[in-house]
């Protein structure tokens, strides 16, 4: 059992799809901004803009902040 299940914590789910190269945030605030490095299935590989640290999250938790310019040419 996880902490989220035990205390019935609801995670926000965002309906806008993200793509590689987009700038996103995870959660309600915009304090940490991430670049989407890769997507596979329901997982997203994110790189924090300030520190360069990587993380893997469920893609539906990502909230889009700005689109990648490369996305227009794909």
N, C-alpha and C positions, 0 to 999 in steps of 0.2 A: 504494500500500500504506500502511495506517495503522500507527501505533505498536501499537495493540491486536492487529492481525493479525500483525505482525512478531514480537512477543514472546509470542504466544498468550495474551494476557490475557483472562480470563473476567470478564465483567460480571455482577453479580447481577441476576437477573430475579425480580420479585415477582408473585405470581399474583392478588393482590387488586386489583380494578379501582378506580380513583379517579374522582372526579367534580369538577366545578367547585365551588370553595369549600372543598374538603378541604384539610387541612394534611398535607403530606408531607415526606419527606426523600429524598435521593438518596444511596445508599451505605449502608454498614454502621452508621455512627454517626448521632447525632441533633443534631450540632453546628449544621448549617444547616437551618433549617426554612423551607418554602416554602408559599405558598398557590397552589392551582391556579386560574389565571385563565381558561383556555380549553382545550378539547380539540378536535383536528381530526385525524381518522384515527388514526395511531399517535403523534402528537406532542402534547406538553403544554406550555403556556405557563405558566411558574412565576414568582412574585414572592417574593423573599427577604423574610422577615418583619422582619429587623433593618435592612437597608439599603435595601430597596425596589427592588433591582436585578432586572431581568427576565432570564429565560433560556428557551430552548426545548430540551426533552429528549425522548427517546423515552419514551412513557408507561409502558412496562413496567419502567423503571428506578426509578419512584417507589414508595416504601414508605409506606403509609398510617400516619399518626400519630393523626389524629382526623377524624371526619366533620363535614361542615358541617351546621348545624341546618336550613338551607334544603333540604337533600336529603330530609328527612322529609316535606316538603310538596309535593315535585314529583311 
